[in-house]
Amino acid sequence: MTLIKRPSELNVQTTIKVLIYGQPGLGKTTLALSSPDPVLFDFDNGVHRINAAHKVPTLQISSWDEVIETLQDNLSEFKTIVIDTAGKMLDYMSAYIIRNDPKMGQRDGSLSLKGYGARKQMFINFLRQVSMMGKHIIFVAHEKEDKEGDQKIIRPEIGGSSANDMIKELDLVGYMQAIGKDRTISFDPCEKFYGKNTCNLPSTIKVAKVVNENGIACGDNNFMASIFDSYQKYLKEQVDRAGEYEALIDLIKINVEAIVNADTANEIVDKVLKFEHVWDSKLKAASMISKRCAELGLKLNKLTKKYEDAKATTAA
């Protein structure tokens, strides 16, 4: 019995890993808390800045040991862990690593090269543990501006090369900014900022106001919950579409195998062209038909666009 699965047999991913970063004061944490049944891991001591109407159960962290202890608790009432901020979380990881193995640190208190490798693995293990618990995870980060030649680019404010390491492990990366009076979030990468959009979300999405100018809650805080619903629907549709694709490719193969001469080749070409194609099935069909005809010594007449016996083509 093989353990290898066809695309249509793959399990649909149930947890989503996200990074939201951007300008200060836009409500990034509040946006992250719009996810399903969140718990906040407050590394930045910023929970007091969240509007009272949108506060959630919170772990106010003073050491990484508290994270380890909390992840061993029963967190069944929560569906999403919100990390505020990602940069501070990595600082706590670094302190934990150096405290447990001073050789991982340098004299100035920063990690050694080996220490950075240990932290990268620690971060991956943390993501794996959260995923195995069946939890979504959202990281919040500030933005910083770098230059690549003459081009300014906005990146998440996460220490050193850790931003690249983190982004590789995530499903969505969104940049939050103000455009006029509107708050927006963009998941598409561009030359100006980092992004990651693995489920074809709109390029720029307007974020509805949930707190008015007087600091009073004025709307449902459910933005990320709707994004998660869209993502999981997209993944399910992709698996279903994969099933259609596989069935279509199998049907094309059966038809191609039925080609025995120029007449059947042309009949099959006409038939296959009328199929409702999925993804690259039309290109694959053309390739399979071309290969089969070559094996039978059939040539495509460029004028008539019909297959002919190679001898007949030569005589003509």
C-alpha positions as CSV (number, residue, x, y, z in Angstrom):
1,M,0.0,0.0,0.0
2,T,1.6,3.3,-1.1
3,L,1.7,6.3,1.2
4,I,2.1,8.6,-1.7
5,K,-1.1,10.6,-2.4
6,R,-2.4,12.2,-5.6
7,P,-3.1,15.9,-5.4
8,S,-6.9,15.2,-5.1
9,E,-6.2,12.9,-2.1
10,L,-4.1,15.4,-0.1
11,N,-5.5,16.5,3.3
12,V,-6.7,20.1,3.2
13,Q,-4.6,22.3,5.4
14,T,-6.5,23.3,8.5
15,T,-4.2,25.9,10.1
16,I,-2.9,29.1,8.7
17,K,0.3,31.0,9.5
18,V,0.3,34.8,8.9
19,L,2.4,37.9,9.4
20,I,0.9,41.4,9.6
21,Y,3.3,44.3,9.6
22,G,3.1,48.0,8.9
23,Q,2.9,51.5,10.1
24,P,2.5,52.3,13.9
25,G,-1.0,53.2,15.2
26,L,-3.0,51.5,12.4
27,G,-4.4,48.8,14.7
28,K,-2.3,45.8,13.5
29,T,-2.8,44.0,16.8
30,T,-6.6,44.7,16.7
31,L,-6.6,43.4,13.2
32,A,-4.8,40.2,14.2
33,L,-7.3,39.7,17.0
34,S,-10.1,39.6,14.4
35,S,-9.1,36.0,13.8
36,P,-11.2,33.1,15.1
37,D,-11.2,32.7,19.0
38,P,-7.8,34.3,19.6
39,V,-5.4,34.3,22.6
40,L,-2.8,37.1,22.7
41,F,0.9,36.3,23.5
42,D,2.0,39.8,24.5
43,F,5.8,40.0,24.2
44,D,5.7,43.7,23.6
45,N,3.8,44.8,26.7
46,G,1.3,46.5,24.4
47,V,-2.0,45.0,25.4
48,H,-3.0,48.2,27.2
49,R,-3.1,50.0,23.8
50,I,-5.9,47.7,22.5
51,N,-9.5,49.1,22.8
52,A,-11.3,47.5,25.7
53,A,-14.0,46.1,23.4
54,H,-11.4,44.1,21.5
55,K,-9.2,42.8,24.2
56,V,-9.0,39.0,24.5
57,P,-7.4,36.5,27.0
58,T,-3.7,37.4,27.1
59,L,-0.4,35.9,28.2
60,Q,1.8,38.8,29.4
61,I,5.3,37.3,28.8
62,S,8.4,37.9,30.9
63,S,10.4,34.8,29.8
64,W,10.2,32.1,27.1
65,D,9.7,29.6,29.9
66,E,6.2,31.0,30.2
67,V,5.5,30.2,26.5
68,I,6.7,26.7,27.0
69,E,4.5,26.2,30.0
70,T,1.5,27.7,28.3
71,L,1.8,25.5,25.3
72,Q,1.6,22.5,27.6
73,D,-1.8,23.8,28.9
74,N,-5.2,23.0,27.6
75,L,-5.8,25.7,25.0
76,S,-8.8,24.1,23.5
77,E,-11.0,27.2,23.8
78,F,-8.7,29.1,21.4
79,K,-8.3,28.7,17.7
80,T,-5.7,31.3,17.0
81,I,-2.4,32.4,18.8
82,V,-1.5,36.0,18.1
83,I,2.2,37.0,18.6
84,D,2.8,40.6,19.4
85,T,5.5,41.4,18.2
86,A,7.4,38.8,16.2
87,G,10.7,40.8,16.8
88,K,10.3,40.7,20.5
89,M,9.4,37.0,20.5
90,L,12.7,36.3,18.8
91,D,14.5,38.4,21.5
92,Y,12.9,36.2,24.2
93,M,14.0,33.1,22.2
94,S,17.5,34.4,22.1
95,A,17.7,35.1,25.8
96,Y,16.4,31.6,26.5
97,I,19.0,30.0,24.2
98,I,21.9,32.0,25.7
99,R,20.7,31.3,29.3
100,N,20.7,27.6,28.6
101,D,23.9,27.5,26.6
102,P,26.2,30.6,27.1
103,K,28.4,29.4,24.2
104,M,25.5,30.3,21.9
105,G,26.0,34.0,22.7
106,Q,28.6,36.7,22.2
107,R,30.1,39.2,24.6
108,D,27.7,41.9,23.5
109,G,24.7,39.7,24.4
110,S,23.8,38.9,20.8
111,L,23.6,35.4,19.4
112,S,26.6,33.7,17.8
113,L,26.3,32.3,14.3
114,K,25.5,28.9,15.9
115,G,23.0,30.6,18.2
116,Y,21.2,32.0,15.2
117,G,20.9,28.6,13.7
118,A,19.6,27.2,17.0
119,R,17.0,30.0,17.1
120,K,15.9,29.3,13.5
121,Q,15.3,25.7,14.4
122,M,13.6,26.7,17.6
123,F,11.2,29.0,15.7
124,I,10.4,26.2,13.2
125,N,9.7,23.8,16.1
126,F,7.5,26.4,17.7
127,L,5.4,26.7,14.4
128,R,5.3,22.9,14.1
129,Q,4.0,22.6,17.7
130,V,1.3,25.2,17.3
131,S,0.2,23.6,14.0
132,M,0.0,20.1,15.7
133,M,-2.2,21.7,18.3
134,G,-4.5,22.7,15.5
135,K,-4.1,26.5,16.0
136,H,-3.8,29.3,13.5
137,I,-1.0,31.7,14.3
138,I,-0.7,35.4,13.4
139,F,2.5,37.4,14.0
140,V,2.4,41.2,14.3
141,A,5.5,43.3,13.5
142,H,6.5,46.9,13.0
143,E,7.9,48.0,9.6
144,K,11.3,49.3,8.8
145,E,12.7,51.0,5.7
146,D,15.8,49.6,3.9
147,K,17.4,50.6,0.6
148,E,18.4,48.3,-2.2
149,G,20.5,50.5,-4.4
150,D,18.3,53.6,-5.1
151,Q,15.1,51.7,-4.3
152,K,13.5,52.0,-0.9
153,I,11.8,48.8,0.4
154,I,9.7,48.2,3.5
155,R,10.4,45.1,5.4
156,P,9.1,43.6,8.7
157,E,11.1,44.8,11.6
158,I,12.5,41.4,12.6
159,G,16.1,41.0,13.6
160,G,18.8,40.3,11.1
161,S,18.0,37.7,8.4
162,S,15.2,36.2,10.6
163,A,12.5,38.0,8.5
164,N,13.5,35.9,5.5
165,D,13.6,32.7,7.6
166,M,10.1,33.5,9.0
167,I,8.5,34.4,5.7
168,K,9.6,31.1,4.2
169,E,7.5,29.3,6.8
170,L,4.3,31.4,6.5
171,D,1.2,31.2,4.3
172,L,0.3,34.9,4.2
173,V,2.3,38.1,4.7
174,G,0.3,41.3,4.7
175,Y,1.5,44.9,4.7
176,M,-0.8,47.3,6.5
177,Q,-0.8,51.0,5.6
178,A,-2.9,54.1,5.4
179,I,-4.0,55.3,2.0
180,G,-5.8,58.6,2.5
181,K,-8.2,58.0,5.3
182,D,-8.5,54.3,4.5
183,R,-6.6,51.5,6.2
184,T,-5.6,48.8,3.8
185,I,-3.7,45.6,3.8
186,S,-1.8,44.1,0.8
187,F,-0.7,40.5,0.6
188,D,0.8,40.8,-2.9
189,P,4.6,41.3,-3.0
190,C,5.9,44.2,-4.9
191,E,9.0,46.3,-5.4
192,K,8.1,48.5,-2.4
193,F,7.3,46.0,0.3
194,Y,7.3,42.3,1.2
195,G,4.1,40.3,0.8
196,K,3.0,36.7,0.4
197,N,-0.4,35.7,-1.1
198,T,-0.9,32.0,-1.5
199,C,-4.6,32.0,-2.0
200,N,-5.3,34.6,-4.6
201,L,-6.6,37.3,-2.3
202,P,-7.3,40.7,-3.8
203,S,-4.2,42.8,-4.2
204,T,-5.3,45.5,-1.8
205,I,-8.1,45.1,0.8
206,K,-9.8,47.9,2.7
207,V,-9.9,47.3,6.4
208,A,-13.2,48.3,7.9
209,K,-13.1,50.7,10.9
210,V,-14.0,49.0,14.2
211,V,-13.2,51.9,16.5
212,N,-14.4,55.4,15.8
213,E,-12.7,58.8,16.5
214,N,-14.0,58.8,20.1
215,G,-12.5,55.4,20.8
216,I,-15.8,53.6,20.8
217,A,-16.2,50.2,19.1
218,C,-18.3,50.7,16.0
219,G,-18.1,47.4,14.1
220,D,-17.5,43.7,14.3
221,N,-13.8,42.7,14.5
222,N,-13.9,39.7,12.2
223,F,-11.6,40.7,9.3
224,M,-9.0,37.9,9.7
225,A,-11.7,35.4,10.4
226,S,-13.2,36.1,6.9
227,I,-9.7,35.9,5.4
228,F,-9.2,32.5,7.0
229,D,-12.6,31.3,5.7
230,S,-11.6,32.4,2.2
231,Y,-8.2,30.7,2.4
232,Q,-9.6,27.4,3.5
233,K,-12.4,27.6,0.9
234,Y,-9.6,28.2,-1.7
235,L,-7.6,25.2,-0.5
236,K,-10.7,22.9,-0.6
237,E,-11.6,24.2,-4.2
238,Q,-8.0,23.4,-5.3
239,V,-8.2,19.8,-4.0
240,D,-11.6,19.4,-5.7
241,R,-10.2,20.9,-8.9
242,A,-7.2,18.5,-8.7
243,G,-9.7,15.7,-8.8
244,E,-11.3,17.0,-11.9
245,Y,-7.9,17.5,-13.5
246,E,-6.7,14.0,-12.7
247,A,-9.9,12.5,-14.1
248,L,-9.6,14.6,-17.3
249,I,-5.9,13.5,-17.8
250,D,-6.9,9.9,-17.4
251,L,-9.7,10.4,-20.0
252,I,-7.2,12.1,-22.4
253,K,-4.8,9.1,-22.0
254,I,-7.5,6.6,-22.9
255,N,-8.4,8.6,-26.0
256,V,-4.7,9.0,-27.1
257,E,-4.2,5.3,-26.7
258,A,-7.1,4.8,-29.2
259,I,-5.1,6.6,-32.0
260,V,-4.0,3.9,-34.5
261,N,-3.9,5.9,-37.8
262,A,-4.3,9.4,-39.3
263,D,-8.1,9.2,-39.3
264,T,-8.4,8.3,-35.6
265,A,-5.7,10.9,-34.7
266,N,-7.8,13.6,-36.3
267,E,-11.0,12.4,-34.7
268,I,-9.3,12.3,-31.3
269,V,-7.8,15.8,-31.8
270,D,-11.3,17.2,-32.6
271,K,-12.8,15.4,-29.6
272,V,-10.2,16.4,-27.1
273,L,-10.4,20.1,-28.1
274,K,-14.0,20.1,-27.1
275,F,-13.2,18.9,-23.5
276,E,-13.7,21.4,-20.7
277,H,-10.0,21.8,-19.9
278,V,-8.5,22.3,-16.4
279,W,-5.2,24.1,-15.8
280,D,-2.6,22.8,-18.4
281,S,-4.7,19.8,-19.5
282,K,-5.0,21.2,-23.1
283,L,-1.2,21.5,-23.4
284,K,-0.7,18.0,-22.0
285,A,-3.2,16.6,-24.4
286,A,-1.4,18.2,-27.3
287,S,1.9,16.8,-26.1
288,M,0.5,13.3,-25.6
289,I,-1.2,13.3,-29.1
290,S,2.0,14.6,-30.7
291,K,4.1,11.8,-29.1
292,R,1.6,9.1,-30.0
293,C,1.4,10.3,-33.6
294,A,5.2,10.4,-33.9
295,E,5.4,6.8,-32.6
296,L,2.9,5.8,-35.4
297,G,4.8,7.7,-38.1
298,L,2.1,10.3,-38.5
299,K,2.9,13.9,-39.5
300,L,0.9,17.1,-39.0
301,N,0.2,18.9,-42.3
302,K,0.9,22.5,-41.5
303,L,-1.6,23.8,-44.1
304,T,-4.6,21.6,-43.3
305,K,-3.7,21.2,-39.6
306,K,-4.6,17.5,-40.0
307,Y,-2.5,14.4,-39.3
308,E,-1.4,12.4,-42.3
309,D,0.6,9.3,-42.9
310,A,4.3,10.3,-43.3
311,K,4.5,8.6,-46.7
312,A,1.5,10.5,-48.0
313,T,3.0,13.8,-46.7
314,T,6.3,13.0,-48.4
315,A,4.6,12.1,-51.7
316,A,2.7,15.3,-51.7
